[in-house]
Amino acid sequence: MAYEMKPGQGSAFPNESKTEDWHADFRGRLMLPDGKIHWVDVSNKVAKDGRKYVSLKVGKECQPSGQPVYSAAHKPFPADNTGLDSDIPF
């Protein structure tokens, strides 16, 4: 069964595009309780007193609400066959 994001849930994956120290360590999506899906950045930080913590940043809305999000990569499920390879022999 495919992953379907639910209100109040989300996930972030390692940021493979990170090239600068200020870039987020993880990037992903979060569905707010109202059903809107926003980008989220997660970074590992160290406080002045040496304690480690995780910093979260919720960004702009990334997808109109009401559309289901499937897969570990959180890509929208296509509404039609556009973008699908029609040369598959089965």
Secondary structure, 3 states (H helix, E strand, C coil): CCCCCCCCCEEEEECCCCCCCCCCCEEEEEECCCCCEEEEEEEEEECCCCCEEEEEEEEEEEECCCCCEECCCCEECCCCCCCCCCCCCC
